[in-house]
């Protein structure tokens, strides 16, 4: 059962300048989701064509900075930027994220095999388009490069944004559990750009059933990351779960697919 955290509402969590202009409420949450979610969606779709995903890191950086630009010290602590209740909980969070990714891999492999209807296979396409042919001498090097980047930009940026400031925007009006549902929905839907709406052999396709499974999986993972945040008493629990998920995905892509 998830522990409930005290609700601290409104402007006192915002920096003084922003507190004069807005409130930390669902309206601001929706604005933030659209402000960074739409550009990210477009950039990722474009990257699926060009193979250049580096501009996405700019969006992750903006997500990373958002809580520090908008929230005061109390606000940052409220969203979980603080010391975890125990460092062992961070290890558990990492392992939980890794296990969740492995389960998704097994489901995808059983359901769709090595076709582009499998999210892991389609995402792997973007890696092979960038790095070319892998061999015994360069596989480990590329794995380390992609593992490090996937465990930093996305977990830090997305967790500070979705499980952090966006989540808190909905808390005062909706409560913790519903706030997690809303931030998880936003998280899941934005990942349609990564898989579901696919670009294969010069043609755009919408994979209906795979996209539903993918968005549902991302929604459930998001809820899992939130549970790790609550259990650890810190946003770092969510980051570690997300990092464990991403590292496992990179490993499976480099050593089971490519």
C-alpha positions as CSV (number, residue, x, y, z in Angstrom):
1,X,0.0,0.0,0.0
2,X,1.4,3.4,-1.0
3,X,2.1,5.9,1.8
4,X,0.4,9.2,1.5
5,X,2.5,12.3,1.7
6,X,1.2,15.6,3.0
7,X,-0.5,17.8,0.5
8,X,1.2,21.3,0.2
9,X,-0.8,23.3,-2.2
10,X,-0.4,26.3,-4.4
11,X,1.9,29.1,-4.8
12,X,4.1,28.6,-1.7
13,X,5.9,25.8,-3.6
14,X,6.6,28.1,-6.6
15,X,9.4,30.6,-6.8
16,X,8.1,34.1,-6.0
17,X,8.1,35.3,-9.6
18,X,6.0,32.4,-10.8
19,X,3.7,32.5,-7.7
20,X,2.5,35.9,-8.9
21,X,1.6,34.5,-12.3
22,X,0.2,31.1,-11.7
23,X,-0.6,28.3,-9.2
24,X,0.8,24.8,-8.9
25,X,-2.4,23.2,-10.1
26,X,-3.8,20.9,-12.8
27,X,-3.9,23.7,-15.3
28,X,-0.2,24.3,-15.0
29,X,0.3,20.5,-15.1
30,X,-1.5,20.3,-18.5
31,X,0.5,23.3,-19.8
32,X,3.8,21.7,-18.8
33,X,2.8,18.4,-20.4
34,X,1.9,20.1,-23.7
35,X,4.8,22.5,-23.6
36,X,7.5,19.8,-23.5
37,X,5.5,16.8,-24.6
38,X,4.5,18.1,-28.1
39,X,8.0,19.2,-29.1
40,X,9.4,15.9,-27.8
41,X,6.8,13.9,-29.8
42,X,7.6,15.8,-33.0
43,X,11.4,15.5,-32.5
44,X,11.2,11.8,-31.9
45,X,9.0,11.2,-34.9
46,X,11.5,13.2,-37.0
47,X,14.4,11.3,-35.5
48,X,12.7,8.0,-36.5
49,X,13.2,9.1,-40.1
50,X,16.7,10.7,-39.9
51,X,18.2,8.4,-37.2
52,X,19.5,11.5,-35.3
53,X,18.1,11.3,-31.8
54,X,20.5,13.8,-30.2
55,X,17.9,16.7,-30.2
56,X,15.7,14.7,-27.8
57,X,18.4,15.3,-25.2
58,X,17.5,19.0,-25.3
59,X,14.0,18.1,-24.2
60,X,15.2,15.9,-21.4
61,X,17.5,18.8,-20.3
62,X,14.5,21.1,-20.2
63,X,12.6,18.5,-18.1
64,X,15.6,18.3,-15.8
65,X,15.7,22.1,-15.3
66,X,11.9,22.7,-15.0
67,X,11.6,21.9,-11.2
68,X,14.7,24.1,-10.4
69,X,13.4,27.0,-12.5
70,X,9.8,26.9,-11.2
71,X,9.9,25.6,-7.6
72,X,11.4,27.1,-4.5
73,X,13.4,24.9,-2.0
74,X,10.3,23.7,-0.2
75,X,8.7,22.8,-3.6
76,X,11.7,20.8,-4.7
77,X,11.7,18.9,-1.4
78,X,7.9,18.3,-1.8
79,X,8.4,16.6,-5.2
80,X,11.1,14.3,-3.7
81,X,14.4,16.0,-4.3
82,X,15.8,14.9,-1.0
83,X,17.8,12.2,0.7
84,X,16.1,8.7,0.4
85,X,14.8,6.9,3.5
86,X,17.4,4.2,2.8
87,X,20.0,3.7,0.2
88,X,19.0,0.0,0.0
89,X,15.7,1.1,-1.3
90,X,17.5,2.6,-4.3
91,X,19.0,-0.7,-5.1
92,X,15.6,-2.4,-4.8
93,X,14.2,0.2,-7.1
94,X,16.9,-0.4,-9.7
95,X,16.3,-4.1,-9.6
96,X,12.5,-3.6,-9.9
97,X,12.9,-1.5,-13.0
98,X,15.3,-4.1,-14.5
99,X,12.8,-6.9,-13.9
100,X,9.9,-4.9,-15.4
101,X,11.9,-4.4,-18.6
102,X,12.8,-8.1,-18.8
103,X,9.2,-9.1,-18.4
104,X,8.2,-6.6,-21.2
105,X,11.0,-8.1,-23.4
106,X,9.7,-11.7,-22.8
107,X,6.1,-10.6,-23.6
108,X,7.2,-8.9,-26.8
109,X,9.3,-11.8,-27.9
110,X,6.5,-14.4,-27.3
111,X,3.9,-12.2,-28.9
112,X,5.7,-10.7,-31.9
113,X,9.0,-12.5,-32.3
114,X,11.8,-10.5,-34.1
115,X,9.4,-8.4,-36.2
116,X,8.9,-4.6,-36.1
117,X,5.7,-5.3,-34.1
118,X,8.0,-6.0,-31.2
119,X,8.9,-2.7,-29.5
120,X,12.5,-3.9,-28.7
121,X,13.1,-4.8,-32.3
122,X,11.8,-1.4,-33.7
123,X,13.7,0.6,-31.1
124,X,16.9,-1.4,-31.9
125,X,16.5,-0.3,-35.5
126,X,17.3,3.3,-34.5
127,X,20.5,2.1,-32.9
128,X,21.7,0.0,-35.8
129,X,20.9,3.0,-38.2
130,X,23.3,5.1,-36.1
131,X,26.2,2.7,-35.3
132,X,26.1,0.4,-38.3
133,X,27.4,-3.1,-38.1
134,X,28.3,-4.4,-34.6
135,X,31.2,-6.9,-34.0
136,X,33.1,-8.4,-31.1
137,X,35.5,-5.4,-30.9
138,X,33.0,-2.6,-30.8
139,X,29.8,-4.1,-29.3
140,X,30.9,-3.5,-25.7
141,X,32.1,0.1,-26.4
142,X,28.8,1.1,-28.0
143,X,26.9,-0.7,-25.2
144,X,28.7,1.3,-22.5
145,X,28.1,4.6,-24.4
146,X,24.4,4.0,-24.9
147,X,24.0,2.5,-21.4
148,X,25.5,5.6,-19.7
149,X,23.4,8.1,-21.8
150,X,20.2,6.0,-21.3
151,X,20.7,5.9,-17.5
152,X,21.2,9.7,-17.2
153,X,19.3,12.0,-19.6
154,X,15.9,10.1,-19.7
155,X,15.7,8.8,-16.0
156,X,16.7,12.1,-14.5
157,X,14.8,14.4,-16.9
158,X,11.6,12.4,-17.1
159,X,11.4,11.6,-13.4
160,X,11.9,15.1,-12.3
161,X,9.3,16.2,-14.8
162,X,6.6,13.5,-14.7
163,X,7.0,12.0,-11.2
164,X,8.1,15.4,-9.9
165,X,6.6,18.7,-10.9
166,X,3.8,17.4,-13.2
167,X,2.7,15.0,-10.5
168,X,2.7,17.7,-7.9
169,X,0.6,20.0,-10.1
170,X,-2.3,17.5,-9.8
171,X,-1.9,16.5,-6.1
172,X,-3.8,19.4,-4.4
173,X,-6.9,18.9,-6.5
174,X,-6.8,15.2,-7.2
175,X,-4.7,13.6,-4.5
176,X,-1.6,11.5,-4.8
177,X,-3.0,8.4,-6.5
178,X,-5.0,10.2,-9.2
179,X,-2.0,12.5,-9.7
180,X,0.1,9.4,-10.5
181,X,-2.5,8.2,-12.9
182,X,-2.5,11.5,-14.8
183,X,1.3,11.8,-15.0
184,X,1.5,8.1,-16.0
185,X,-1.0,8.7,-18.8
186,X,1.1,11.6,-20.1
187,X,4.2,9.5,-19.8
188,X,2.7,6.6,-21.7
189,X,1.1,8.6,-24.5
190,X,4.3,10.5,-25.3
191,X,6.1,7.2,-25.8
192,X,3.9,6.5,-28.8
193,X,6.4,8.5,-30.8
194,X,9.1,5.9,-29.8
195,X,6.9,3.0,-30.8
196,X,3.4,2.5,-32.1
197,X,3.6,5.2,-34.8
198,X,6.5,3.6,-36.7
199,X,8.5,4.5,-39.8
200,X,9.4,1.4,-41.8
201,X,10.9,1.2,-45.3
202,X,10.0,4.9,-46.0
203,X,6.4,4.4,-44.9
204,X,4.6,5.6,-41.7
205,X,2.4,3.0,-40.0
206,X,0.2,2.8,-36.9
207,X,0.5,-0.6,-35.2
208,X,-2.8,-0.7,-33.3
209,X,-2.5,-3.7,-31.0
210,X,1.3,-3.3,-30.4
211,X,0.8,0.5,-29.6
212,X,-1.9,-0.3,-27.1
213,X,0.3,-2.8,-25.3
214,X,3.3,-0.4,-25.5
215,X,1.4,2.6,-24.0
216,X,-0.2,0.3,-21.3
217,X,3.3,-1.0,-20.5
218,X,4.7,2.5,-20.2
219,X,1.7,3.5,-18.0
220,X,2.3,0.6,-15.7
221,X,6.0,1.2,-15.6
222,X,5.3,4.8,-14.7
223,X,3.1,3.7,-11.8
224,X,5.9,1.4,-10.7
225,X,8.4,4.2,-10.8
226,X,6.0,6.3,-8.6
227,X,5.7,3.4,-6.2
228,X,9.5,3.3,-5.9
229,X,9.5,7.0,-5.3
230,X,7.1,6.6,-2.4
231,X,8.8,3.6,-1.0
232,X,12.2,5.3,-1.0
233,X,10.8,8.6,0.1
234,X,12.7,10.3,-2.7
235,X,12.5,11.1,-6.4
236,X,15.8,9.2,-6.6
237,X,13.9,5.9,-6.1
238,X,11.9,6.6,-9.3
239,X,15.1,7.6,-11.1
240,X,16.8,4.4,-10.1
241,X,13.9,2.2,-11.2
242,X,13.8,4.1,-14.6
243,X,17.6,3.7,-14.9
244,X,17.3,-0.1,-14.2
245,X,14.6,-0.4,-16.9
246,X,16.7,1.5,-19.5
247,X,20.0,-0.3,-18.7
248,X,18.2,-3.7,-19.1
249,X,16.6,-2.5,-22.4
250,X,20.0,-1.4,-23.8
251,X,21.6,-4.8,-22.7
252,X,18.8,-6.8,-24.4
253,X,19.0,-4.7,-27.6
254,X,22.8,-5.0,-27.9
255,X,23.1,-8.7,-26.8
256,X,19.9,-10.3,-27.8
257,X,18.7,-8.4,-30.9
258,X,21.5,-6.6,-32.7
